[in-house]
Amino acid sequence: MRNPAPDDGAAPGTPEPPPSRRLPGRSRPTPSAGPTQGPRIPTYLIPAGAGLIVVVAVAVGLYLLSGGDDKADPAPPPSPTATASTPTSTYTPPPNAVLVGSGVAVVPAAGWSLLEKETQGKEFVSYAASGDARAFFWVRQKQNVTAKAYVLGVVEGETQNEIAQLGNVRNLTCPKDVLEECVAISYTSTTKDKTGLQVKVQGYVEAYRRKDQVVTALDFRTRIDFAPQAEADAATMKQSVLDSL
């Protein structure tokens, strides 16, 4: 037999009020009559904030353990980037040398004349007794190009409007440590003299690129009937240029 329910003062048959939806033990906050309060920190941010405080505290502890304000030896500064410049040379040109530029000079062979009107580099000419040019030796320079590109550009200009047979560009052994690219190309061609007669010529172009990116080109061409003498003269002039590189 069940015990009767205790008398709570309510009339019999009166329905019980619904249970409160507030959590047990919490009372409804009383509205404040004071100024409006600022926004509260959302509860989901509190754990993140606590974690951040822990991280900061650990970082401070590690900093103090590592010596605080004591600074470690600074890393050495990076080495400055080397800039290309004219290499130092002990070469002293002889009194009869003609300066081309960037420390490069050429000593003309006997019987060769400097073509004064040339504005690109220095060009020397060997004239026959008749006054006709029979051989040329031209030294000129360019920067920031490859030796191969310079050689091809020069030989194309020399044989323009001529019937020419070009050899292949070949690598040369660079005669100095200051040089990093040395190439050459040879050719034969047929041209016309001032009277309109066809003349066979032969020649070569060599280019030497230094580590400061100055390229010196040697451009030699001669009539075939004067080739033995012209080639011997060109060899001595070429050597004077190589000595000055």
VOGU-3710 file (C-alpha; in Angstrom, 3 decimals, decimal comma):
1> mrnpapddga> 0,000/0,000/0,000  1,447/3,274/-1,051  1,810/6,183/1,315  -0,281/9,136/0,363  1,508/12,042/-1,227  2,373/14,763/1,200  0,057/17,688/1,399  1,730/20,574/-0,456  -1,150/22,927/-0,008  -2,517/22,510/-3,484
11> apgtpeppps> -6,060/21,652/-4,079  -6,712/18,103/-5,052  -6,804/17,611/-8,772  -4,818/20,761/-9,473  -2,166/20,005/-12,094  1,455/20,363/-11,050  3,420/23,248/-12,552  6,007/22,252/-15,152  9,533/21,738/-13,815  11,897/24,703/-14,102
21> rrlpgrsrpt> 14,178/24,775/-17,175  16,881/26,546/-15,190  19,820/24,390/-14,124  19,554/23,248/-10,502  21,341/25,486/-8,056  21,360/28,544/-10,363  19,173/31,503/-9,686  17,871/33,835/-12,371  20,078/36,912/-12,573  18,506/40,039/-11,296
31> psagptqgpr> 18,593/42,867/-13,836  20,951/45,601/-12,727  19,723/49,071/-12,442  23,206/50,476/-13,121  24,877/51,328/-16,457  24,736/48,856/-19,295  27,556/46,313/-18,972  29,992/45,717/-21,859  29,947/42,520/-23,897  31,082/39,504/-22,021
41> iptylipaga> 33,796/37,136/-23,307  32,144/34,131/-24,898  32,684/31,000/-22,900  34,159/29,177/-25,874  37,046/31,676/-25,907  38,033/31,076/-22,317  39,835/27,751/-22,926  41,731/29,279/-25,875  42,740/32,255/-23,779  43,922/29,975/-21,009
51> glivvvavav> 45,989/27,994/-23,508  47,552/31,191/-24,835  48,512/32,204/-21,300  50,215/28,850/-20,809  52,139/29,207/-24,100  53,310/32,713/-23,178  54,368/31,541/-19,737  56,379/28,663/-21,213  58,013/30,991/-23,734  58,999/33,449/-21,003
61> glyllsggdd> 60,438/30,621/-18,947  62,506/29,347/-21,838  63,724/32,849/-22,570  64,867/33,329/-18,986  66,544/29,927/-18,939  68,394/30,767/-22,156  70,049/33,811/-20,624  67,506/36,594/-20,864  69,100/39,613/-22,434  72,384/37,821/-23,131
71> kadpapppsp> 72,678/37,756/-26,920  74,387/34,987/-28,821  77,263/35,792/-31,117  75,781/37,321/-34,269  76,079/35,423/-37,506  78,770/36,781/-39,829  77,369/39,151/-42,462  77,068/37,738/-45,976  79,965/38,383/-48,269  79,333/41,210/-50,728
81> tatastptst> 78,557/40,133/-54,247  81,608/40,407/-56,431  81,247/42,886/-59,259  82,911/42,512/-62,614  85,815/44,864/-63,097  88,845/45,162/-65,338  91,309/42,515/-64,137  94,590/43,627/-62,688  97,396/43,116/-65,180  101,156/43,473/-65,000
91> ytpppnavlv> 101,339/43,959/-68,761  103,046/47,155/-69,880  102,401/47,985/-73,551  105,422/49,061/-75,580  105,638/52,659/-76,827  104,309/51,752/-80,281  101,225/49,913/-78,954  97,790/51,254/-79,817  95,230/51,135/-76,985  91,924/49,519/-77,928
101> gsgvavvpaa> 90,167/49,768/-74,555  89,661/47,985/-71,218  93,408/47,443/-70,907  93,704/45,795/-74,336  96,320/47,027/-76,816  97,722/45,960/-80,172  101,185/46,470/-81,626  100,904/46,998/-85,403  103,255/45,037/-87,642  105,699/46,885/-89,875
111> gwslleketq> 104,017/48,247/-92,977  100,504/48,255/-91,477  98,700/51,577/-91,100  96,024/52,572/-88,585  92,748/53,397/-90,309  91,986/56,712/-88,602  88,364/56,948/-89,688  87,406/53,699/-87,918  85,237/54,415/-84,867  84,765/50,864/-83,577
121> gkefvsyaas> 87,962/49,527/-82,101  91,219/49,801/-84,043  91,648/48,652/-87,641  94,992/48,263/-89,404  95,487/48,008/-93,176  98,287/46,766/-95,387  98,437/48,588/-98,708  100,009/47,466/-101,968  102,377/49,739/-103,893  99,396/50,754/-106,009
131> gdaraffwvr> 97,620/52,054/-102,926  95,035/49,277/-102,909  94,240/47,596/-99,573  95,305/43,966/-99,561  94,793/42,900/-95,908  92,981/44,049/-92,765  93,454/43,336/-89,068  90,686/44,701/-86,884  90,493/44,602/-83,069  87,192/45,577/-81,462
141> qkqnvtakay> 85,273/44,932/-78,276  81,808/44,370/-76,899  80,398/43,717/-73,440  77,850/41,269/-72,035  77,708/38,941/-75,057  79,086/35,479/-75,551  82,245/35,082/-77,577  80,405/32,748/-79,946  77,623/35,241/-80,608  80,153/37,993/-81,232
151> vlgvvegetq> 82,164/35,837/-83,661  79,069/34,986/-85,678  77,959/38,608/-85,804  81,355/39,796/-87,041  81,795/37,131/-89,725  78,292/37,718/-91,059  79,076/41,407/-91,406  82,390/40,740/-93,128  80,955/38,373/-95,738  77,705/40,227/-96,369
161> neiaqlgnvr> 76,983/40,435/-100,119  79,855/38,029/-100,810  79,916/34,423/-101,947  81,297/32,913/-98,760  82,031/29,520/-97,316  82,039/29,582/-93,523  83,651/26,984/-91,326  82,253/25,834/-88,020  82,755/27,801/-84,826  85,506/26,002/-82,897
171> nltcpkdvle> 86,665/26,316/-79,325  90,163/27,551/-78,638  92,299/26,860/-75,593  92,159/30,066/-73,598  95,746/31,282/-73,139  95,086/33,020/-69,791  93,195/32,280/-66,583  91,392/35,612/-66,889  89,617/34,296/-69,996  86,530/32,092/-69,794
181> ecvaisytst> 85,450/31,634/-73,426  87,645/31,560/-76,524  86,306/30,682/-79,992  87,185/31,121/-83,667  85,766/30,711/-87,164  87,520/30,716/-90,556  86,099/31,495/-93,989  86,831/32,032/-97,662  84,861/34,293/-99,969  84,778/35,978/-103,323
191> tkdktglqvk> 84,304/39,739/-103,592  84,980/42,501/-106,101  87,673/45,146/-106,079  87,123/48,772/-107,038  87,452/47,937/-110,736  84,753/45,277/-110,538  87,086/42,323/-110,856  86,463/39,323/-108,626  88,973/38,800/-105,846  89,316/35,749/-103,630
201> vqgyveayrr> 89,871/36,454/-99,973  90,273/34,397/-96,820  90,134/35,261/-93,170  89,182/34,374/-89,630  87,484/35,884/-86,617  88,501/35,026/-83,065  86,864/36,207/-79,846  88,122/36,110/-76,266  85,740/36,738/-73,381  87,246/37,772/-70,076
211> kdqvvtaldf> 85,679/37,148/-66,680  84,668/40,816/-66,521  82,459/40,115/-69,587  84,554/42,196/-72,013  84,824/40,337/-75,332  87,715/41,203/-77,656  87,360/40,145/-81,296  90,224/39,791/-83,776  88,998/40,136/-87,360  91,567/39,290/-90,048
221> rtridfapqa> 91,082/39,062/-93,810  93,459/39,166/-96,772  93,644/38,660/-100,488  94,702/35,098/-101,165  97,681/36,240/-103,258  99,028/38,155/-100,215  98,024/35,571/-97,598  101,464/34,176/-96,626  102,879/37,596/-95,686  99,613/38,879/-94,183
231> eadaatmkqs> 99,149/35,803/-91,999  102,672/36,132/-90,585  102,043/39,803/-89,751  98,624/39,015/-88,276  100,180/36,382/-86,009  102,497/38,936/-84,389  99,664/41,457/-83,941  97,414/38,773/-82,507  100,046/37,797/-79,960  100,396/41,410/-78,837
241> vldsl> 96,641/41,518/-78,166  96,711/38,242/-76,220  99,590/39,530/-74,117  97,474/42,505/-73,051  94,266/40,617/-72,209
//
